[in-house]
Amino acid sequence: MKTGIRATSPAVVALGAELRAARLQARFGLRELAKRAGLSPGHLTNWEAGYRTPPPDMLSFLLGLLKLPQAEYTRLRDLAASTHSTMHAVHLHAGSVRMMHAYEQVATTIAEWSPTFLPTHLQTRDYTWEMLEHTTPPGASPESYFFDLSTTPALAKAGSATRKSIVGRRSLRNPVISRETSIVQHEHLLRTLAREPQTIRLLTAEQEDLPGFTIYTRTDQRPTVALQHSHTTVYLTSEEAVSDYADKLGHLADRALSPAETKQYLTERIRELQTGYR
């Protein structure tokens, strides 16, 4: 049986993440589902990890075994039809957490620019909660999104990617975060810097016109840019887009504080917060 094509597009990763989520929701083990489908576990692993995409007939068979509702079946079939596209948009509460962690699991390096909010992996639990309370879209529930962040299976298995984050000053001076939580968050960042000195660098100059983005690099594959808009993340793999955002990240890195300067800034901010200055 054909096992599909080599994955290069964001939609392939999205499809893999959705397949894995559907399998877990149906309470199938990977080997059990592979056996029922007449596959080797390696084929299913490659599809779920976003390295390859299943042929249309096999995808339909898998979705049937998972007993997905018709709407979900159609959605994933449509997603599979777009796997050659170099762009894919994921909306908040529509698989965004699964997509983000799918990339984090397969990436070898992750470099990011976060101008307004700290990257999820750098946040304390209270910071995440207070932020979600003020940024969840109308009609949505911060509790449900926080539950997703806390229970997504990928969270239990930390990725092995090397990470470098450039964060904006506004992410640390967030007005919706309480002083107590802000102090704890700053102390958390200092501990992270002590363990991994190159992980966090602060940019004190304002860059409000440049939205947050992440560049995921995977072995033997073109890097992917995750461009963050309000409540939507757009994933791009075209050479032009990747090159443009790599240049932007290099420019930001040239202007950012060194790890030692970032540590000093965080220490001074803790002192200011403890004395009541916001």
C-alpha positions, -999 to +999 in steps of 0.1 A: +000+000+000+012+035-008+021+055+023+017+090+008+040+119+000+068+136+019+052+163+041+062+199+033+031+220+040+014+232+072-018+215+063+000+181+065+010+189+101-025+201+108-040+169+094-016+147+115-025+166+147-062+162+140-058+124+133-039+120+166-065+139+185-094+119+169-076+086+177-072+096+213-107+108+215-119+074+202-096+057+228-076+038+203-039+030+209-017+037+180-008+000+175-044-011+178-056+014+152-027+005+129-036-032+132-073-026+124-063-006+094-038-032+081-009-007+086+025-008+103+026+014+134+054+034+117+030+045+088+005+058+113+032+075+134+045+093+103+011+105+094+002+117+129+036+135+132+030+154+100+059+138+081+037+122+055+001+123+045-021+092+040-036+085+005-072+095+002-086+060+004-067+052+035-077+085+051-113+077+045-109+043+060-092+056+091-118+083+096-145+055+093-127+034+120-126+064+143-164+069+137-161+107+133-194+127+128-201+136+092-191+172+097-157+163+111-152+136+084-159+162+057-137+188+074-107+165+076-112+153+040-112+190+029-081+196+050-063+167+033-072+182-001-053+213+008-020+196+018-001+210-011-008+246-001+021+266+014-004+285+037-028+273+064-048+293+089-059+279+122-085+298+144-085+299+182-106+270+196-104+252+162-074+230+167-049+258+174-035+242+205-031+209+187-014+225+158+010+245+179+021+215+199+023+193+168+050+217+155+067+219+188+070+181+189+086+177+155+108+209+154+145+208+159+148+246+165+122+271+175+128+308+173+101+334+181+092+370+185+065+378+211+058+416+213+027+416+236+023+383+254+049+359+267+052+326+247+031+299+263+061+278+273+075+307+293+043+315+312+034+306+347-001+291+353-014+323+369-001+345+341-018+322+315-051+323+334-051+361+339-042+367+303-069+344+290-096+361+311-089+393+292-082+380+257-107+352+251-130+361+222-166+370+229-188+340+234-159+317+242-148+304+275-114+310+290-119+279+312-123+257+281-092+271+264-072+268+296-084+232+299-071+225+264-037+240+273-036+218+304-047+185+290-034+184+254-015+151+252+015+167+235+021+188+267+029+156+286+058+149+262+081+179+260+097+185+226+135+184+223+138+215+201+163+242+209+143+274+217+152+311+215+127+337+224+128+374+219+101+391+240+088+426+239+088+449+270+050+451+267+047+413+275+063+420+309+044+452+316+010+437+307-016+459+324-041+430+328-017+410+350-018+416+388+013+428+405+017+396+425+014+374+394+038+397+376+065+393+403+061+355+402+063+356+364+095+377+364+111+353+390+101+324+368+119+340+338+150+346+359+151+309+368+147+299+332+176+322+322+197+307+349+191+272+334+193+282+297+211+316+293+203+319+256+166+311+259+152+346+265+162+380+252+143+412+258+136+439+233+129+472+251+123+493+219+087+492+208+079+471+177+041+474+177+039+472+139+054+438+138+031+410+150+043+380+168+057+350+148+075+318+153+099+300+130+099+262+133+127+243+117+124+205+111+151+181+098+151+178+060+122+201+056+116+237+048+111+259+079+076+270+088+066+305+099+036+307+123+024+343+120+001+353+149-029+375+143-058+382+166-073+348+175-058+333+143-024+318+135-013+316+098+013+290+089+036+297+059+062+276+042+070+295+010+107+303+006+099+341+003+079+341+035+104+321+055+133+343+043+114+375+051+107+365+086+142+351+092+155+385+082+130+402+106+141+379+134+178+387+128+170+424+129+152+420+162+181+399+176+205+427+167+185+452+188+176+429+217+194+429+251+220+403+258+211+375+282+231+393+309+213+426+302+180+408+302+187+392+336+196+427+349+164+442+335+142+414+351+159+419+385+153+456+384+117+451+374+111+427+404+125+454+426+102+480+411+071+458+414+079+450+450+080+487+458+046+492+441+057+507+407+039+495+376 
